[in-house]
Amino acid sequence: MSTLTRDYEAILMVRSDLEEEALTKVQAQFAEVVTRHGGRVLQSQSLGRQKLAYRIGKFNEGIALQLRLQMDPSQLPAIEKGALLIEPLLRLIVIHGRDDGQSQ
């Protein structure tokens, strides 16, 4: 297993009918999946209710959660697969973060 780690940003779109306690539980479940595969959650926040581009199941909108992650790139498929087991999750998008040496 490689010791290389990279920064990532994950956007979780969850059901819009969840209460605050359930949102916290989803964040904790995703963080557990990440740490189980050797990654770390650096920061997490709720981006609030968002209108979806298209209907997913019976939902026209969802609640977006943003998490900054650090993990071995080889573990990304396992983390994405593990996230599928989180029931209120509608969509997951993981993008490669910026390199530390860059500035805007």
Biopython code that builds the backbone (N, CA, C, O; Angstrom):
import numpy as np
from Bio.PDB.StructureBuilder import StructureBuilder

atoms = [
    (1, "MET", "N", (0.842, -1.179, 0.000)),
    (1, "MET", "CA", (0.000, 0.000, 0.000)),
    (1, "MET", "C", (0.887, 1.242, 0.000)),
    (1, "MET", "O", (1.878, 1.312, 0.727)),
    (2, "SER", "N", (0.521, 2.202, -0.812)),
    (2, "SER", "CA", (1.292, 3.430, -0.943)),
    (2, "SER", "C", (1.102, 4.337, 0.270)),
    (2, "SER", "O", (0.045, 4.342, 0.901)),
    (3, "THR", "N", (2.156, 5.108, 0.585)),
    (3, "THR", "CA", (2.045, 6.071, 1.686)),
    (3, "THR", "C", (1.724, 7.464, 1.165)),
    (3, "THR", "O", (1.643, 8.411, 1.948)),
    (4, "LEU", "N", (1.541, 7.603, -0.140)),
    (4, "LEU", "CA", (1.198, 8.872, -0.754)),
    (4, "LEU", "C", (-0.209, 9.290, -0.318)),
    (4, "LEU", "O", (-1.142, 8.489, -0.376)),
    (5, "THR", "N", (-0.356, 10.519, 0.110)),
    (5, "THR", "CA", (-1.696, 11.020, 0.409)),
    (5, "THR", "C", (-1.941, 12.275, -0.408)),
    (5, "THR", "O", (-1.016, 13.026, -0.718)),
    (6, "ARG", "N", (-3.183, 12.487, -0.744)),
    (6, "ARG", "CA", (-3.597, 13.663, -1.502)),
    (6, "ARG", "C", (-4.823, 14.257, -0.839)),
    (6, "ARG", "O", (-5.555, 13.583, -0.113)),
    (7, "ASP", "N", (-5.026, 15.533, -1.108)),
    (7, "ASP", "CA", (-6.210, 16.217, -0.609)),
    (7, "ASP", "C", (-7.349, 16.056, -1.612)),
    (7, "ASP", "O", (-7.152, 16.118, -2.826)),
    (8, "TYR", "N", (-8.541, 15.850, -1.066)),
    (8, "TYR", "CA", (-9.741, 15.698, -1.876)),
    (8, "TYR", "C", (-10.858, 16.526, -1.247)),
    (8, "TYR", "O", (-10.807, 16.882, -0.069)),
    (9, "GLU", "N", (-11.854, 16.818, -2.054)),
    (9, "GLU", "CA", (-13.069, 17.450, -1.555)),
    (9, "GLU", "C", (-14.223, 16.549, -1.958)),
    (9, "GLU", "O", (-14.346, 16.157, -3.119)),
    (10, "ALA", "N", (-15.060, 16.229, -0.993)),
    (10, "ALA", "CA", (-16.218, 15.377, -1.253)),
    (10, "ALA", "C", (-17.485, 16.200, -1.025)),
    (10, "ALA", "O", (-17.604, 16.918, -0.032)),
    (11, "ILE", "N", (-18.412, 16.083, -1.945)),
    (11, "ILE", "CA", (-19.738, 16.683, -1.783)),
    (11, "ILE", "C", (-20.725, 15.532, -1.688)),
    (11, "ILE", "O", (-20.862, 14.733, -2.614)),
    (12, "LEU", "N", (-21.405, 15.461, -0.562)),
    (12, "LEU", "CA", (-22.438, 14.453, -0.355)),
    (12, "LEU", "C", (-23.776, 15.141, -0.485)),
    (12, "LEU", "O", (-24.033, 16.129, 0.203)),
    (13, "MET", "N", (-24.626, 14.642, -1.348)),
    (13, "MET", "CA", (-25.983, 15.158, -1.469)),
    (13, "MET", "C", (-26.884, 14.149, -0.786)),
    (13, "MET", "O", (-26.973, 12.996, -1.207)),
    (14, "VAL", "N", (-27.555, 14.593, 0.278)),
    (14, "VAL", "CA", (-28.398, 13.689, 1.054)),
    (14, "VAL", "C", (-29.852, 14.133, 0.959)),
    (14, "VAL", "O", (-30.151, 15.244, 0.521)),
    (15, "ARG", "N", (-30.733, 13.259, 1.371)),
    (15, "ARG", "CA", (-32.169, 13.541, 1.305)),
    (15, "ARG", "C", (-32.513, 14.847, 2.009)),
    (15, "ARG", "O", (-31.961, 15.156, 3.065)),
    (16, "SER", "N", (-33.418, 15.603, 1.422)),
    (16, "SER", "CA", (-33.792, 16.913, 1.957)),
    (16, "SER", "C", (-34.708, 16.833, 3.174)),
    (16, "SER", "O", (-34.948, 17.850, 3.825)),
    (17, "ASP", "N", (-35.223, 15.654, 3.494)),
    (17, "ASP", "CA", (-36.139, 15.523, 4.630)),
    (17, "ASP", "C", (-35.435, 15.155, 5.934)),
    (17, "ASP", "O", (-36.100, 14.835, 6.919)),
    (18, "LEU", "N", (-34.099, 15.196, 5.959)),
    (18, "LEU", "CA", (-33.362, 14.816, 7.163)),
    (18, "LEU", "C", (-33.306, 15.946, 8.185)),
    (18, "LEU", "O", (-33.202, 17.121, 7.832)),
    (19, "GLU", "N", (-33.375, 15.572, 9.441)),
    (19, "GLU", "CA", (-33.194, 16.515, 10.545)),
    (19, "GLU", "C", (-31.703, 16.699, 10.807)),
    (19, "GLU", "O", (-30.884, 15.942, 10.286)),
    (20, "GLU", "N", (-31.349, 17.688, 11.603)),
    (20, "GLU", "CA", (-29.950, 18.005, 11.915)),
    (20, "GLU", "C", (-29.203, 16.809, 12.504)),
    (20, "GLU", "O", (-28.048, 16.562, 12.157)),
    (21, "GLU", "N", (-29.854, 16.077, 13.384)),
    (21, "GLU", "CA", (-29.230, 14.902, 14.015)),
    (21, "GLU", "C", (-28.887, 13.839, 12.972)),
    (21, "GLU", "O", (-27.823, 13.223, 13.041)),
    (22, "ALA", "N", (-29.778, 13.625, 12.013)),
    (22, "ALA", "CA", (-29.534, 12.643, 10.957)),
    (22, "ALA", "C", (-28.406, 13.100, 10.032)),
    (22, "ALA", "O", (-27.637, 12.271, 9.545)),
    (23, "LEU", "N", (-28.297, 14.407, 9.784)),
    (23, "LEU", "CA", (-27.194, 14.933, 8.972)),
    (23, "LEU", "C", (-25.850, 14.669, 9.647)),
    (23, "LEU", "O", (-24.880, 14.275, 9.000)),
    (24, "THR", "N", (-25.817, 14.895, 10.955)),
    (24, "THR", "CA", (-24.599, 14.639, 11.721)),
    (24, "THR", "C", (-24.230, 13.165, 11.649)),
    (24, "THR", "O", (-23.051, 12.822, 11.561)),
    (25, "LYS", "N", (-25.223, 12.299, 11.685)),
    (25, "LYS", "CA", (-24.983, 10.857, 11.603)),
    (25, "LYS", "C", (-24.415, 10.476, 10.238)),
    (25, "LYS", "O", (-23.511, 9.643, 10.160)),
    (26, "VAL", "N", (-24.932, 11.074, 9.156)),
    (26, "VAL", "CA", (-24.423, 10.795, 7.812)),
    (26, "VAL", "C", (-22.959, 11.226, 7.707)),
    (26, "VAL", "O", (-22.128, 10.498, 7.163)),
    (27, "GLN", "N", (-22.649, 12.426, 8.236)),
    (27, "GLN", "CA", (-21.259, 12.898, 8.222)),
    (27, "GLN", "C", (-20.351, 11.927, 8.982)),
    (27, "GLN", "O", (-19.249, 11.616, 8.529)),
    (28, "ALA", "N", (-20.817, 11.456, 10.126)),
    (28, "ALA", "CA", (-20.029, 10.525, 10.935)),
    (28, "ALA", "C", (-19.843, 9.192, 10.219)),
    (28, "ALA", "O", (-18.762, 8.606, 10.276)),
    (29, "GLN", "N", (-20.881, 8.708, 9.548)),
    (29, "GLN", "CA", (-20.783, 7.440, 8.817)),
    (29, "GLN", "C", (-19.783, 7.558, 7.675)),
    (29, "GLN", "O", (-18.981, 6.651, 7.454)),
    (30, "PHE", "N", (-19.827, 8.677, 6.946)),
    (30, "PHE", "CA", (-18.886, 8.859, 5.846)),
    (30, "PHE", "C", (-17.460, 8.997, 6.378)),
    (30, "PHE", "O", (-16.525, 8.437, 5.805)),
    (31, "ALA", "N", (-17.294, 9.738, 7.469)),
    (31, "ALA", "CA", (-15.970, 9.888, 8.086)),
    (31, "ALA", "C", (-15.429, 8.534, 8.532)),
    (31, "ALA", "O", (-14.229, 8.284, 8.426)),
    (32, "GLU", "N", (-16.291, 7.669, 9.024)),
    (32, "GLU", "CA", (-15.868, 6.336, 9.449)),
    (32, "GLU", "C", (-15.393, 5.512, 8.258)),
    (32, "GLU", "O", (-14.413, 4.775, 8.365)),
    (33, "VAL", "N", (-16.086, 5.631, 7.119)),
    (33, "VAL", "CA", (-15.667, 4.931, 5.904)),
    (33, "VAL", "C", (-14.284, 5.421, 5.481)),
    (33, "VAL", "O", (-13.417, 4.621, 5.129)),
    (34, "VAL", "N", (-14.081, 6.736, 5.518)),
    (34, "VAL", "CA", (-12.795, 7.316, 5.123)),
    (34, "VAL", "C", (-11.678, 6.831, 6.047)),
    (34, "VAL", "O", (-10.629, 6.398, 5.570)),
    (35, "THR", "N", (-11.889, 6.899, 7.358)),
    (35, "THR", "CA", (-10.837, 6.505, 8.302)),
    (35, "THR", "C", (-10.574, 4.998, 8.266)),
    (35, "THR", "O", (-9.444, 4.564, 8.490)),
    (36, "ARG", "N", (-11.592, 4.210, 7.990)),
    (36, "ARG", "CA", (-11.413, 2.759, 7.881)),
    (36, "ARG", "C", (-10.460, 2.403, 6.735)),
    (36, "ARG", "O", (-9.793, 1.369, 6.764)),
    (37, "HIS", "N", (-10.411, 3.272, 5.737)),
    (37, "HIS", "CA", (-9.537, 3.049, 4.584)),
    (37, "HIS", "C", (-8.277, 3.913, 4.650)),
    (37, "HIS", "O", (-7.639, 4.167, 3.628)),
    (38, "GLY", "N", (-7.925, 4.360, 5.849)),
    (38, "GLY", "CA", (-6.660, 5.056, 6.054)),
    (38, "GLY", "C", (-6.661, 6.541, 5.766)),
    (38, "GLY", "O", (-5.598, 7.162, 5.766)),
    (39, "GLY", "N", (-7.817, 7.130, 5.521)),
    (39, "GLY", "CA", (-7.897, 8.561, 5.231)),
    (39, "GLY", "C", (-8.253, 9.378, 6.462)),
    (39, "GLY", "O", (-8.500, 8.832, 7.537)),
    (40, "ARG", "N", (-8.274, 10.689, 6.290)),
    (40, "ARG", "CA", (-8.648, 11.604, 7.374)),
    (40, "ARG", "C", (-9.630, 12.645, 6.848)),
    (40, "ARG", "O", (-9.512, 13.100, 5.710)),
    (41, "VAL", "N", (-10.591, 13.017, 7.676)),
    (41, "VAL", "CA", (-11.477, 14.131, 7.359)),
    (41, "VAL", "C", (-10.881, 15.359, 8.029)),
    (41, "VAL", "O", (-10.735, 15.400, 9.251)),
    (42, "LEU", "N", (-10.535, 16.359, 7.222)),
    (42, "LEU", "CA", (-9.901, 17.560, 7.732)),
    (42, "LEU", "C", (-10.919, 18.620, 8.140)),
    (42, "LEU", "O", (-10.688, 19.376, 9.083)),
    (43, "GLN", "N", (-12.032, 18.672, 7.437)),
    (43, "GLN", "CA", (-13.043, 19.702, 7.695)),
    (43, "GLN", "C", (-14.363, 19.246, 7.097)),
    (43, "GLN", "O", (-14.382, 18.565, 6.073)),
    (44, "SER", "N", (-15.460, 19.618, 7.730)),
    (44, "SER", "CA", (-16.772, 19.316, 7.162)),
    (44, "SER", "C", (-17.729, 20.450, 7.475)),
    (44, "SER", "O", (-17.638, 21.102, 8.515)),
    (45, "GLN", "N", (-18.647, 20.667, 6.548)),
    (45, "GLN", "CA", (-19.667, 21.701, 6.751)),
    (45, "GLN", "C", (-20.883, 21.392, 5.895)),
    (45, "GLN", "O", (-20.793, 20.695, 4.884)),
    (46, "SER", "N", (-22.006, 21.918, 6.317)),
    (46, "SER", "CA", (-23.232, 21.786, 5.545)),
    (46, "SER", "C", (-23.345, 22.996, 4.631)),
    (46, "SER", "O", (-23.146, 24.130, 5.065)),
    (47, "LEU", "N", (-23.662, 22.756, 3.372)),
    (47, "LEU", "CA", (-23.878, 23.840, 2.415)),
    (47, "LEU", "C", (-25.354, 24.167, 2.280)),
    (47, "LEU", "O", (-25.738, 25.039, 1.500)),
    (48, "GLY", "N", (-26.174, 23.466, 3.040)),
    (48, "GLY", "CA", (-27.606, 23.753, 3.059)),
    (48, "GLY", "C", (-28.377, 23.069, 1.942)),
    (48, "GLY", "O", (-27.861, 22.224, 1.210)),
    (49, "ARG", "N", (-29.615, 23.466, 1.849)),
    (49, "ARG", "CA", (-30.542, 22.884, 0.884)),
    (49, "ARG", "C", (-30.209, 23.383, -0.524)),
    (49, "ARG", "O", (-30.004, 24.578, -0.742)),
    (50, "GLN", "N", (-30.159, 22.441, -1.479)),
    (50, "GLN", "CA", (-29.823, 22.758, -2.872)),
    (50, "GLN", "C", (-30.848, 22.122, -3.803)),
    (50, "GLN", "O", (-31.277, 20.987, -3.592)),
    (51, "LYS", "N", (-31.233, 22.864, -4.832)),
    (51, "LYS", "CA", (-32.111, 22.301, -5.857)),
    (51, "LYS", "C", (-31.282, 21.371, -6.729)),
    (51, "LYS", "O", (-30.183, 21.726, -7.155)),
    (52, "LEU", "N", (-31.808, 20.183, -6.994)),
    (52, "LEU", "CA", (-31.113, 19.204, -7.829)),
    (52, "LEU", "C", (-31.352, 19.508, -9.307)),
    (52, "LEU", "O", (-32.413, 20.021, -9.665)),
    (53, "ALA", "N", (-30.398, 19.205, -10.155)),
    (53, "ALA", "CA", (-30.532, 19.419, -11.598)),
    (53, "ALA", "C", (-31.631, 18.523, -12.184)),
    (53, "ALA", "O", (-32.265, 18.871, -13.180)),
    (54, "TYR", "N", (-31.841, 17.371, -11.552)),
    (54, "TYR", "CA", (-32.872, 16.442, -11.981)),
    (54, "TYR", "C", (-33.333, 15.651, -10.761)),
    (54, "TYR", "O", (-32.622, 15.559, -9.760)),
    (55, "ARG", "N", (-34.501, 15.097, -10.857)),
    (55, "ARG", "CA", (-35.099, 14.348, -9.760)),
    (55, "ARG", "C", (-34.294, 13.080, -9.484)),
    (55, "ARG", "O", (-33.914, 12.361, -10.408)),
    (56, "ILE", "N", (-34.037, 12.815, -8.203)),
    (56, "ILE", "CA", (-33.404, 11.575, -7.770)),
    (56, "ILE", "C", (-34.401, 10.891, -6.855)),
    (56, "ILE", "O", (-34.665, 11.353, -5.745)),
    (57, "GLY", "N", (-34.949, 9.788, -7.334)),
    (57, "GLY", "CA", (-36.019, 9.139, -6.574)),
    (57, "GLY", "C", (-37.206, 10.086, -6.498)),
    (57, "GLY", "O", (-37.718, 10.523, -7.529)),
    (58, "LYS", "N", (-37.646, 10.407, -5.291)),
    (58, "LYS", "CA", (-38.760, 11.340, -5.118)),
    (58, "LYS", "C", (-38.289, 12.747, -4.729)),
    (58, "LYS", "O", (-39.102, 13.591, -4.349)),
    (59, "PHE", "N", (-36.985, 12.998, -4.824)),
    (59, "PHE", "CA", (-36.435, 14.269, -4.346)),
    (59, "PHE", "C", (-36.044, 15.214, -5.484)),
    (59, "PHE", "O", (-35.343, 14.830, -6.421)),
    (60, "ASN", "N", (-36.517, 16.463, -5.375)),
    (60, "ASN", "CA", (-36.143, 17.539, -6.293)),
    (60, "ASN", "C", (-35.032, 18.403, -5.702)),
    (60, "ASN", "O", (-34.394, 19.182, -6.410)),
    (61, "GLU", "N", (-34.813, 18.257, -4.409)),
    (61, "GLU", "CA", (-33.740, 18.988, -3.743)),
    (61, "GLU", "C", (-33.119, 18.101, -2.675)),
    (61, "GLU", "O", (-33.702, 17.108, -2.240)),
    (62, "GLY", "N", (-31.925, 18.491, -2.269)),
    (62, "GLY", "CA", (-31.213, 17.735, -1.253)),
    (62, "GLY", "C", (-30.420, 18.683, -0.379)),
    (62, "GLY", "O", (-30.420, 19.894, -0.597)),
    (63, "ILE", "N", (-29.752, 18.129, 0.598)),
    (63, "ILE", "CA", (-28.883, 18.910, 1.477)),
    (63, "ILE", "C", (-27.454, 18.519, 1.134)),
    (63, "ILE", "O", (-27.098, 17.341, 1.147)),
    (64, "ALA", "N", (-26.637, 19.529, 0.826)),
    (64, "ALA", "CA", (-25.254, 19.287, 0.432)),
    (64, "ALA", "C", (-24.335, 19.370, 1.642)),
    (64, "ALA", "O", (-24.418, 20.308, 2.435)),
    (65, "LEU", "N", (-23.466, 18.392, 1.775)),
    (65, "LEU", "CA", (-22.449, 18.372, 2.815)),
    (65, "LEU", "C", (-21.089, 18.378, 2.123)),
    (65, "LEU", "O", (-20.844, 17.586, 1.213)),
    (66, "GLN", "N", (-20.212, 19.270, 2.558)),
    (66, "GLN", "CA", (-18.878, 19.380, 1.974)),
    (66, "GLN", "C", (-17.852, 18.898, 2.986)),
    (66, "GLN", "O", (-17.857, 19.334, 4.137)),
    (67, "LEU", "N", (-16.970, 17.995, 2.559)),
    (67, "LEU", "CA", (-15.924, 17.480, 3.436)),
    (67, "LEU", "C", (-14.582, 17.564, 2.723)),
    (67, "LEU", "O", (-14.469, 17.184, 1.558)),
    (68, "ARG", "N", (-13.571, 18.058, 3.417)),
    (68, "ARG", "CA", (-12.196, 18.039, 2.927)),
    (68, "ARG", "C", (-11.534, 16.797, 3.482)),
    (68, "ARG", "O", (-11.578, 16.544, 4.686)),
    (69, "LEU", "N", (-10.918, 16.018, 2.598)),
    (69, "LEU", "CA", (-10.335, 14.731, 2.972)),
    (69, "LEU", "C", (-8.854, 14.692, 2.615)),
    (69, "LEU", "O", (-8.377, 15.441, 1.762)),
    (70, "GLN", "N", (-8.152, 13.808, 3.286)),
    (70, "GLN", "CA", (-6.778, 13.491, 2.936)),
    (70, "GLN", "C", (-6.678, 11.976, 2.960)),
    (70, "GLN", "O", (-6.985, 11.338, 3.967)),
    (71, "MET", "N", (-6.237, 11.395, 1.815)),
    (71, "MET", "CA", (-6.198, 9.938, 1.735)),
    (71, "MET", "C", (-5.270, 9.486, 0.624)),
    (71, "MET", "O", (-4.846, 10.271, -0.224)),
    (72, "ASP", "N", (-4.970, 8.208, 0.655)),
    (72, "ASP", "CA", (-4.200, 7.549, -0.391)),
    (72, "ASP", "C", (-5.118, 7.433, -1.615)),
    (72, "ASP", "O", (-6.231, 6.922, -1.493)),
    (73, "PRO", "N", (-4.679, 7.894, -2.784)),
    (73, "PRO", "CA", (-5.526, 7.818, -3.979)),
    (73, "PRO", "C", (-5.998, 6.407, -4.313)),
    (73, "PRO", "O", (-7.074, 6.238, -4.887)),
    (74, "SER", "N", (-5.215, 5.399, -3.966)),
    (74, "SER", "CA", (-5.613, 4.026, -4.280)),
    (74, "SER", "C", (-6.840, 3.580, -3.476)),
    (74, "SER", "O", (-7.483, 2.592, -3.830)),
    (75, "GLN", "N", (-7.167, 4.294, -2.408)),
    (75, "GLN", "CA", (-8.304, 3.928, -1.563)),
    (75, "GLN", "C", (-9.616, 4.572, -2.001)),
    (75, "GLN", "O", (-10.674, 4.242, -1.466)),
    (76, "LEU", "N", (-9.557, 5.490, -2.972)),
    (76, "LEU", "CA", (-10.763, 6.195, -3.411)),
    (76, "LEU", "C", (-11.883, 5.262, -3.867)),
    (76, "LEU", "O", (-13.021, 5.455, -3.440)),
    (77, "PRO", "N", (-11.623, 4.261, -4.710)),
    (77, "PRO", "CA", (-12.714, 3.361, -5.102)),
    (77, "PRO", "C", (-13.366, 2.648, -3.918)),
    (77, "PRO", "O", (-14.586, 2.481, -3.899)),
    (78, "ALA", "N", (-12.582, 2.230, -2.940)),
    (78, "ALA", "CA", (-13.132, 1.551, -1.764)),
    (78, "ALA", "C", (-13.985, 2.506, -0.937)),
    (78, "ALA", "O", (-15.017, 2.108, -0.398)),
    (79, "ILE", "N", (-13.564, 3.752, -0.835)),
    (79, "ILE", "CA", (-14.330, 4.741, -0.076)),
    (79, "ILE", "C", (-15.649, 5.040, -0.787)),
    (79, "ILE", "O", (-16.699, 5.113, -0.148)),
    (80, "GLU", "N", (-15.594, 5.211, -2.107)),
    (80, "GLU", "CA", (-16.825, 5.462, -2.865)),
    (80, "GLU", "C", (-17.790, 4.284, -2.740)),
    (80, "GLU", "O", (-18.997, 4.477, -2.598)),
    (81, "LYS", "N", (-17.257, 3.070, -2.792)),
    (81, "LYS", "CA", (-18.102, 1.866, -2.654)),
    (81, "LYS", "C", (-18.711, 1.786, -1.252)),
    (81, "LYS", "O", (-19.891, 1.467, -1.105)),
    (82, "GLY", "N", (-17.910, 2.075, -0.223)),
    (82, "GLY", "CA", (-18.419, 2.069, 1.146)),
    (82, "GLY", "C", (-19.483, 3.110, 1.387)),
    (82, "GLY", "O", (-20.403, 2.893, 2.177)),
    (83, "ALA", "N", (-19.368, 4.253, 0.708)),
    (83, "ALA", "CA", (-20.356, 5.323, 0.878)),
    (83, "ALA", "C", (-21.722, 4.932, 0.321)),
    (83, "ALA", "O", (-22.743, 5.461, 0.761)),
    (84, "LEU", "N", (-21.753, 4.013, -0.639)),
    (84, "LEU", "CA", (-23.028, 3.575, -1.209)),
    (84, "LEU", "C", (-23.937, 2.926, -0.171)),
    (84, "LEU", "O", (-25.149, 2.839, -0.372)),
    (85, "LEU", "N", (-23.355, 2.470, 0.939)),
    (85, "LEU", "CA", (-24.135, 1.812, 1.986)),
    (85, "LEU", "C", (-24.805, 2.803, 2.937)),
    (85, "LEU", "O", (-25.588, 2.400, 3.797)),
    (86, "ILE", "N", (-24.507, 4.078, 2.791)),
    (86, "ILE", "CA", (-25.127, 5.103, 3.643)),
    (86, "ILE", "C", (-26.491, 5.432, 3.031)),
    (86, "ILE", "O", (-26.565, 6.076, 1.984)),
    (87, "GLU", "N", (-27.553, 4.996, 3.675)),
    (87, "GLU", "CA", (-28.904, 5.013, 3.113)),
    (87, "GLU", "C", (-29.401, 6.395, 2.667)),
    (87, "GLU", "O", (-29.920, 6.485, 1.555)),
    (88, "PRO", "N", (-29.282, 7.471, 3.441)),
    (88, "PRO", "CA", (-29.856, 8.746, 2.987)),
    (88, "PRO", "C", (-29.032, 9.464, 1.908)),
    (88, "PRO", "O", (-29.414, 10.547, 1.464)),
    (89, "LEU", "N", (-27.919, 8.878, 1.486)),
    (89, "LEU", "CA", (-27.053, 9.498, 0.490)),
    (89, "LEU", "C", (-27.674, 9.360, -0.898)),
    (89, "LEU", "O", (-27.972, 8.257, -1.356)),
    (90, "LEU", "N", (-27.862, 10.513, -1.561)),
    (90, "LEU", "CA", (-28.397, 10.499, -2.922)),
    (90, "LEU", "C", (-27.278, 10.471, -3.954)),
    (90, "LEU", "O", (-27.358, 9.731, -4.934)),
    (91, "ARG", "N", (-26.234, 11.271, -3.744)),
    (91, "ARG", "CA", (-25.099, 11.363, -4.668)),
    (91, "ARG", "C", (-23.824, 11.665, -3.898)),
    (91, "ARG", "O", (-23.857, 12.275, -2.829)),
    (92, "LEU", "N", (-22.706, 11.230, -4.453)),
    (92, "LEU", "CA", (-21.391, 11.524, -3.899)),
    (92, "LEU", "C", (-20.492, 11.962, -5.043)),
    (92, "LEU", "O", (-20.403, 11.285, -6.067)),
    (93, "ILE", "N", (-19.831, 13.087, -4.868)),
    (93, "ILE", "CA", (-18.848, 13.569, -5.835)),
    (93, "ILE", "C", (-17.557, 13.798, -5.065)),
    (93, "ILE", "O", (-17.546, 14.504, -4.056)),
    (94, "VAL", "N", (-16.463, 13.198, -5.542)),
    (94, "VAL", "CA", (-15.153, 13.395, -4.924)),
    (94, "VAL", "C", (-14.233, 13.966, -5.992)),
    (94, "VAL", "O", (-14.076, 13.383, -7.065)),
    (95, "ILE", "N", (-13.621, 15.122, -5.689)),
    (95, "ILE", "CA", (-12.691, 15.740, -6.628)),
    (95, "ILE", "C", (-11.333, 15.901, -5.960)),
    (95, "ILE", "O", (-11.232, 16.041, -4.742)),
    (96, "HIS", "N", (-10.306, 15.880, -6.774)),
    (96, "HIS", "CA", (-8.937, 16.050, -6.284)),
    (96, "HIS", "C", (-8.769, 17.495, -5.846)),
    (96, "HIS", "O", (-9.116, 18.420, -6.582)),
    (97, "GLY", "N", (-8.238, 17.685, -4.649)),
    (97, "GLY", "CA", (-7.997, 19.028, -4.134)),
    (97, "GLY", "C", (-6.784, 19.662, -4.772)),
    (97, "GLY", "O", (-6.051, 19.016, -5.521)),
    (98, "ARG", "N", (-6.576, 20.922, -4.474)),
    (98, "ARG", "CA", (-5.411, 21.645, -4.984)),
    (98, "ARG", "C", (-4.156, 21.196, -4.263)),
    (98, "ARG", "O", (-4.213, 20.767, -3.110)),
    (99, "ASP", "N", (-3.021, 21.294, -4.944)),
    (99, "ASP", "CA", (-1.738, 21.022, -4.311)),
    (99, "ASP", "C", (-1.413, 22.141, -3.336)),
    (99, "ASP", "O", (-1.796, 23.290, -3.558)),
    (100, "ASP", "N", (-0.703, 21.811, -2.246)),
    (100, "ASP", "CA", (-0.374, 22.783, -1.202)),
    (100, "ASP", "C", (0.430, 23.961, -1.720)),
    (100, "ASP", "O", (0.273, 25.065, -1.199)),
    (101, "GLY", "N", (1.278, 23.784, -2.715)),
    (101, "GLY", "CA", (2.157, 24.826, -3.187)),
    (101, "GLY", "C", (1.479, 25.883, -4.048)),
    (101, "GLY", "O", (2.107, 26.885, -4.391)),
    (102, "GLN", "N", (0.235, 25.688, -4.398)),
    (102, "GLN", "CA", (-0.445, 26.628, -5.272)),
    (102, "GLN", "C", (-1.168, 27.698, -4.480)),
    (102, "GLN", "O", (-1.602, 27.469, -3.351)),
    (103, "SER", "N", (-1.291, 28.861, -5.080)),
    (103, "SER", "CA", (-2.076, 29.932, -4.472)),
    (103, "SER", "C", (-2.941, 30.584, -5.532)),
    (103, "SER", "O", (-2.652, 30.495, -6.725)),
    (104, "GLN", "N", (-3.991, 31.231, -5.097)),
    (104, "GLN", "CA", (-4.895, 31.884, -6.053)),
    (104, "GLN", "C", (-4.588, 33.339, -6.177)),
    (104, "GLN", "O", (-5.248, 34.047, -6.937)),
]
sb = StructureBuilder()
sb.init_structure("model")
sb.init_model(0)
sb.init_chain("A")
sb.init_seg("    ")
for serial, (resi, resn, name, xyz) in enumerate(atoms, 1):
    if name == "N":
        sb.init_residue(resn, " ", resi, " ")
    sb.init_atom(name, np.array(xyz, "f"), 0.0, 1.0, " ", f" {name:<3s}", serial, name[0])
structure = sb.get_structure()
